[in-house]
Amino acid sequence: MNARHTLTTALLMVMALTLSSCGVYTFNPAGKSSIKSIAIERFENTTVELQLTDQLTDDVIDAFISDGTLKVVPEGVADALLQGTLINYRRAPYRFTSGDVVESYAVTMEFQITLTNPRDKSEIWTERMSQLGTYEVATETEEDAQRDAITLLVEAIINRTTKSW
């Protein structure tokens, strides 16, 4: 009976410790920040690839809505304002065949992204972000690589904005 009592006591202690450590804990940065809402300005573009920034802006807005950590609202009522500029766009050969024929290309997009407090215009963070997408000449288009790079950039913006506080 003594061994059984010891085992029962040990199990009860483990359960008590487990249950007592089950406090509310979250990785959600919204619990650590006063920023609950975000406004997203149309991204600017200093390159000749003018169509890219509208697509990127729409994708960023959709990603914040899907993420749900911050509510997307108009600038006048937002706790934070996200602004971005496409500052560089390059397309270059990425991989060659043994006969030195281009097999795939890489598209690199570089952005300047800034998150500010719209009330006092203070900078929360600013970062130069570069993303790369590739496409196979035989089966894909440059737009495929652009979409891939934009997807990576959107993910980086979401992570930098919501997961870094």
C-alpha positions in Angstrom: 0.0 0.0 0.0 2.9 2.3 0.7 4.3 2.2 -2.9 0.8 2.8 -4.2 0.3 5.8 -1.9 3.7 7.2 -3.1 2.8 6.7 -6.7 -0.6 8.4 -6.2 1.0 11.2 -4.3 3.6 11.7 -7.1 0.9 11.7 -9.8 -1.2 14.2 -7.8 1.9 16.5 -7.5 2.6 16.3 -11.2 -1.0 17.1 -12.0 -1.0 20.0 -9.6 2.2 21.4 -11.0 0.9 21.0 -14.5 -2.4 22.6 -13.8 -0.9 25.5 -11.8 1.4 26.4 -14.7 -1.5 26.6 -17.1 -1.8 30.3 -16.9 -2.8 32.4 -19.9 0.2 32.7 -22.2 0.2 33.8 -25.8 2.7 34.4 -28.5 0.3 37.0 -29.9 2.1 40.4 -29.8 -1.2 42.2 -29.6 -1.2 41.4 -25.9 2.1 43.3 -25.6 1.4 46.3 -27.7 -0.9 49.2 -27.7 -1.1 48.9 -31.5 -4.4 47.2 -32.3 -5.1 48.6 -35.8 -3.2 49.5 -38.9 -3.7 51.7 -42.0 -1.9 50.7 -45.2 -1.0 53.4 -47.7 -0.8 52.5 -51.4 2.8 51.6 -52.0 4.9 53.9 -54.1 7.2 52.9 -56.9 10.4 54.4 -58.2 10.9 51.7 -60.9 9.5 51.2 -64.3 7.5 48.2 -63.1 4.5 50.3 -62.2 1.9 47.5 -61.9 3.6 45.8 -59.1 2.9 48.2 -56.2 -0.9 48.0 -56.6 -0.8 44.2 -56.4 1.6 44.3 -53.4 -0.6 46.8 -51.6 -3.7 44.7 -52.1 -1.8 41.5 -51.0 -0.5 43.2 -47.8 -4.0 44.4 -46.9 -5.5 40.9 -47.5 -2.7 39.4 -45.5 -3.3 41.6 -42.5 -7.1 40.9 -42.7 -6.4 37.2 -42.8 -3.8 37.3 -40.0 -6.3 39.1 -37.8 -3.7 40.3 -35.3 -4.2 44.0 -36.3 -7.4 45.4 -37.6 -7.1 47.2 -41.0 -8.7 50.6 -40.7 -8.5 54.1 -42.4 -5.5 56.2 -41.5 -7.4 58.7 -39.4 -8.3 56.0 -36.7 -5.3 53.7 -37.0 -2.7 53.1 -34.3 -0.1 52.5 -36.9 0.5 53.4 -40.6 2.4 51.2 -43.0 4.1 52.8 -46.0 6.3 51.3 -48.6 8.2 52.1 -51.8 9.5 49.7 -54.4 13.0 51.2 -54.9 14.7 48.6 -57.1 13.7 45.9 -59.5 16.1 43.5 -61.2 15.7 40.5 -63.5 18.9 38.5 -64.1 19.8 35.1 -65.3 19.7 32.6 -62.5 20.6 29.2 -63.9 22.2 28.1 -67.1 22.2 24.8 -69.1 25.5 23.1 -69.8 25.5 25.0 -73.1 25.3 28.4 -71.4 21.6 28.9 -72.3 19.6 30.7 -69.7 17.3 28.1 -68.0 15.8 30.4 -65.3 15.7 34.0 -64.3 15.6 35.6 -60.9 13.5 38.7 -60.2 14.7 40.7 -57.2 12.5 43.4 -55.7 13.8 45.8 -53.0 11.4 47.8 -50.9 11.7 50.5 -48.2 9.0 49.7 -45.6 8.2 52.0 -42.7 5.7 51.6 -39.8 4.9 54.9 -38.0 2.6 56.2 -35.3 0.2 58.4 -37.3 -0.6 60.6 -34.3 2.9 61.8 -33.5 4.6 60.7 -36.8 7.2 58.7 -34.7 8.8 55.8 -36.4 8.0 52.4 -35.0 10.3 50.6 -37.4 11.8 51.0 -40.9 13.5 48.4 -42.9 14.9 47.8 -46.4 13.5 44.4 -47.5 14.6 42.5 -50.6 12.9 39.4 -52.0 13.7 37.1 -54.8 11.5 35.0 -57.1 12.6 32.7 -59.9 11.0 31.4 -63.0 11.9 28.6 -65.5 12.1 30.0 -69.0 10.4 27.0 -70.5 7.4 26.7 -68.2 6.8 30.0 -66.3 6.7 33.7 -66.8 8.3 36.7 -65.1 5.0 37.4 -63.5 5.3 34.0 -61.7 8.5 35.1 -60.2 7.1 38.5 -59.3 4.2 36.8 -57.5 6.6 34.6 -55.6 8.7 37.6 -54.5 5.6 39.5 -53.5 4.3 36.6 -51.4 7.7 36.4 -49.5 7.7 40.2 -49.0 4.1 40.2 -47.7 5.1 37.4 -45.2 8.1 39.4 -44.1 6.0 42.5 -43.5 3.4 40.6 -41.5 6.1 38.9 -39.4 8.0 42.2 -38.8 4.9 44.1 -37.9 3.0 41.6 -35.8 5.6 39.2 -34.4 8.5 41.5 -33.4 7.0 43.3 -30.4 
